Amino acid sequence: METCRLPPDGPYFKIILEQRAEHPLPIPSNAPSRERTRSDEAYVCQLKEESRMGMSVYSRNWNVDTIVRRKDRIDPKPAYQRGPVWNEPKKQLLIDSILRKYDIPKIYLRKLPPGGRFEHEIADGQQRLRAIWDFVAGNYRLGEASSDIPDFGDLTGKSYADLPTDGTDRIGLYELTIAEVMDATEVEIRDLFLRLQEGVSLNPAERRNAMTGNMRDFIADLGENHRVFALTSIPPRRFAWHDLAAHIACLELAGGPTDVKAANLKKMYESEREINADGPVANRIRRHLNYMARIFAEKPPEMDIKWGFVDLYLAVSKLDPEFVLTSRESDFLTFYVSFEKERRAVTDAADLLAEGKGPWERDLFTYIEAFVREGATKVNIEKRHEVYVKRILRDIADLTPKDQKRGFSRDQKIVIWRRDKETCQMCKTAVRFEEMHADHIVPHVKGGITTVDNAQTLCARCNAQKGGR
């Protein structure tokens, strides 16, 4: 039987005094110290085993000097955390509070397994720690609130390096209450993070990022790594790019317009926890985002609004199966810039319904109304989508329809296979009929039609290599 070994000064010993009142130790109070310590260890092991204690939290005090010294061993942004969001006045006010010896809220650090780059990660208190680290590093100066610091007077405009020695000592010796989270699973630490944020202005995207599951990870990968978002003028603050990815994933899963309010996106994260990141839906999303990235290659300043991105994505997703979009990216960019110029020029949407206005002006009115009023509802997304598609087909009138019959019939396959002498036309190896792939010579995605003349026999390996080329 494996012995439960706990260090005498370890965190579990801190619960002994609290537990002893309810569970008296079966050992006399006058027993030798070594015997009592050994019994303490056994007692804690027993409690831990019986109650199956998982995550536990223990408070300790670290001064600012310790926090600064440990900076490189603390992960400031684990996956569930948001990035820096405090502006300079908030940071200044925190340092002002420290100089005035005011209490500041407890900071939660999760203890990480040994052997990694970091010893702890911040579960709660990221903005406070960043403010401290940035000030000590000289990245900002104190504000006007610090004009009357006790013992030091007016410190307005002072950097850390400008402070008198007693001032830097006061900051360095200031004690922070650290709640150290031990033995927490990913689910437990994310749950703790969300509970700690109750009443704090986390936005929906930040809350979804603290969830677990394949959908959360897929959206995070898109938001952090897909190049399309950096080509927009939408800043990535507070998971804005993740939010865009979540919206278009919800639309793609629904196959078209659907409600994409915060509650709907949260439900998607829950119901699609097991989504295959390499499955057909995920691959369609990546393909359409790749196309969007080619549209925005020149980073148009007009792509600075969420519904503009979402509406154009949905139009591309709708038109892709029906029309050949290859090499038409510049036409889509011209459409988008022109449409946004027209939309933004409208000062009063009601003017679009004035006498003498035509159907295109009425369509723009419908779009604007659905844009500014509950833009995340299915009915308004449908209205905007209908206007968008009509405008695209008007402005890019020469889009080539795809052959809607994509798959070759069995009879066609037999003819193709016999004509090609039962041989792969790329590697020239023999192919059994059951293993042959009837391939479009001019790819279907580029307008190739499904006829015997536009077909060739390929083996599975060559067909996979050729792809849509």
Secondary structure as the mmCIF struct_conf table of DSSP 4:
data_model
#
loop_
_struct_conf.conf_type_id
_struct_conf.id
_struct_conf.beg_label_comp_id
_struct_conf.beg_label_asym_id
_struct_conf.beg_label_seq_id
_struct_conf.end_label_comp_id
_struct_conf.end_label_asym_id
_struct_conf.end_label_seq_id
TURN_TY1_P TURN_TY1_P1 PRO A 8 ASP A 9
BEND BEND1 GLY A 10 GLY A 10
HELX_RH_3T_P HELX_RH_3T_P1 PRO A 11 ILE A 15
HELX_RH_AL_P HELX_RH_AL_P1 ILE A 16 ARG A 20
TURN_TY1_P TURN_TY1_P2 ALA A 21 GLU A 22
BEND BEND2 HIS A 23 HIS A 23
BEND BEND3 PRO A 26 ILE A 27
TURN_TY1_P TURN_TY1_P3 SER A 29 ASN A 30
BEND BEND4 ALA A 31 ALA A 31
HELX_RH_AL_P HELX_RH_AL_P2 SER A 33 SER A 51
TURN_TY1_P TURN_TY1_P4 ARG A 52 ARG A 52
STRN STRN1 SER A 56 ASN A 63
HELX_RH_AL_P HELX_RH_AL_P3 VAL A 64 ARG A 69
TURN_TY1_P TURN_TY1_P5 ARG A 70 ARG A 70
HELX_RH_3T_P HELX_RH_3T_P2 LYS A 71 ARG A 73
STRN STRN2 ILE A 74 ASP A 75
BEND BEND5 PRO A 76 PRO A 76
TURN_TY1_P TURN_TY1_P6 ALA A 79 TYR A 80
BEND BEND6 GLN A 81 GLN A 81
HELX_RH_AL_P HELX_RH_AL_P4 GLU A 88 LEU A 99
TURN_TY1_P TURN_TY1_P7 ARG A 100 LYS A 101
STRN STRN3 ILE A 107 LYS A 111
HELX_LH_PP_P HELX_LH_PP_P1 LEU A 112 PRO A 113
TURN_TY1_P TURN_TY1_P8 PRO A 114 GLY A 115
BEND BEND7 GLY A 116 ARG A 117
BEND BEND8 GLU A 119 GLU A 119
STRN STRN4 HIS A 120 ASP A 124
HELX_RH_AL_P HELX_RH_AL_P5 GLN A 126 VAL A 136
TURN_TY1_P TURN_TY1_P9 ALA A 137 GLY A 138
BEND BEND9 ASN A 139 ASN A 139
HELX_RH_3T_P HELX_RH_3T_P3 GLU A 144 SER A 146
TURN_TY1_P TURN_TY1_P10 SER A 147 ASP A 148
STRN STRN5 ILE A 149 ILE A 149
TURN_TY1_P TURN_TY1_P11 PRO A 150 PHE A 152
STRN STRN6 GLY A 153 GLY A 153
TURN_TY1_P TURN_TY1_P12 THR A 156 GLY A 157
HELX_RH_3T_P HELX_RH_3T_P4 TYR A 160 ASP A 162
BEND BEND10 LEU A 163 LEU A 163
HELX_RH_AL_P HELX_RH_AL_P6 THR A 165 LEU A 173
HELX_LH_PP_P HELX_LH_PP_P2 TYR A 174 TYR A 174
STRN STRN7 GLU A 175 MET A 182
BEND BEND11 ASP A 183 ASP A 183
HELX_RH_AL_P HELX_RH_AL_P7 GLU A 186 LEU A 196
TURN_TY1_P TURN_TY1_P13 GLN A 197 GLY A 199
BEND BEND12 VAL A 200 VAL A 200
HELX_RH_AL_P HELX_RH_AL_P8 PRO A 204 ASN A 209
TURN_TY1_P TURN_TY1_P14 ALA A 210 ALA A 210
BEND BEND13 MET A 211 MET A 211
BEND BEND14 GLY A 213 GLY A 213
HELX_RH_AL_P HELX_RH_AL_P9 ASN A 214 ASN A 225
TURN_TY1_P TURN_TY1_P15 ARG A 227 VAL A 228
HELX_RH_3T_P HELX_RH_3T_P5 PHE A 229 LEU A 231
BEND BEND15 THR A 232 SER A 233
HELX_RH_3T_P HELX_RH_3T_P6 ARG A 237 PHE A 239
HELX_RH_AL_P HELX_RH_AL_P10 ALA A 240 ALA A 254
TURN_TY1_P TURN_TY1_P16 GLY A 255 GLY A 255
BEND BEND16 GLY A 256 GLY A 256
BEND BEND17 LYS A 261 LYS A 261
HELX_RH_AL_P HELX_RH_AL_P11 ALA A 262 SER A 271
TURN_TY1_P TURN_TY1_P17 GLU A 272 GLU A 274
TURN_TY1_P TURN_TY1_P18 ALA A 277 ASP A 278
BEND BEND18 GLY A 279 GLY A 279
HELX_RH_AL_P HELX_RH_AL_P12 PRO A 280 ILE A 295
TURN_TY1_P TURN_TY1_P19 PHE A 296 GLU A 298
TURN_TY1_P TURN_TY1_P20 PRO A 301 GLU A 302
BEND BEND19 ILE A 305 ILE A 305
HELX_RH_AL_P HELX_RH_AL_P13 LYS A 306 LEU A 319
TURN_TY1_P TURN_TY1_P21 ASP A 320 GLU A 322
STRN STRN8 PHE A 323 VAL A 324
TURN_TY1_P TURN_TY1_P22 THR A 326 SER A 327
HELX_RH_AL_P HELX_RH_AL_P14 GLU A 329 ARG A 344
TURN_TY1_P TURN_TY1_P23 ALA A 345 ALA A 345
BEND BEND20 THR A 347 THR A 347
HELX_RH_3T_P HELX_RH_3T_P7 ALA A 349 LEU A 353
BEND BEND21 ALA A 354 ALA A 354
TURN_TY1_P TURN_TY1_P24 GLU A 355 GLY A 356
HELX_RH_AL_P HELX_RH_AL_P15 PRO A 359 VAL A 372
BEND BEND22 ARG A 373 ARG A 373
TURN_TY1_P TURN_TY1_P25 GLY A 375 ALA A 376
BEND BEND23 THR A 377 THR A 377
HELX_RH_AL_P HELX_RH_AL_P16 LYS A 378 ASP A 395
TURN_TY1_P TURN_TY1_P26 ILE A 396 ASP A 398
HELX_LH_PP_P HELX_LH_PP_P3 LEU A 399 LEU A 399
STRN STRN9 THR A 400 PRO A 401
HELX_LH_PP_P HELX_LH_PP_P4 LYS A 402 ASP A 403
BEND BEND24 GLN A 404 GLN A 404
BEND BEND25 GLY A 407 GLY A 407
HELX_LH_PP_P HELX_LH_PP_P5 PHE A 408 SER A 409
HELX_RH_AL_P HELX_RH_AL_P17 ARG A 410 ARG A 419
TURN_TY1_P TURN_TY1_P27 ASP A 420 GLU A 422
STRN STRN10 THR A 423 THR A 423
TURN_TY1_P TURN_TY1_P28 GLN A 425 CYS A 427
STRN STRN11 ALA A 430 ALA A 430
HELX_RH_3T_P HELX_RH_3T_P8 PHE A 433 GLU A 435
STRN STRN12 HIS A 437 HIS A 440
BEND BEND26 ILE A 441 VAL A 442
HELX_RH_3T_P HELX_RH_3T_P9 HIS A 444 LYS A 446
TURN_TY1_P TURN_TY1_P29 GLY A 447 GLY A 447
BEND BEND27 THR A 451 THR A 451
HELX_RH_3T_P HELX_RH_3T_P10 VAL A 452 ASN A 454
STRN STRN13 ALA A 455 LEU A 458
HELX_RH_AL_P HELX_RH_AL_P18 ALA A 460 LYS A 466
TURN_TY1_P TURN_TY1_P30 GLY A 467 GLY A 468
#
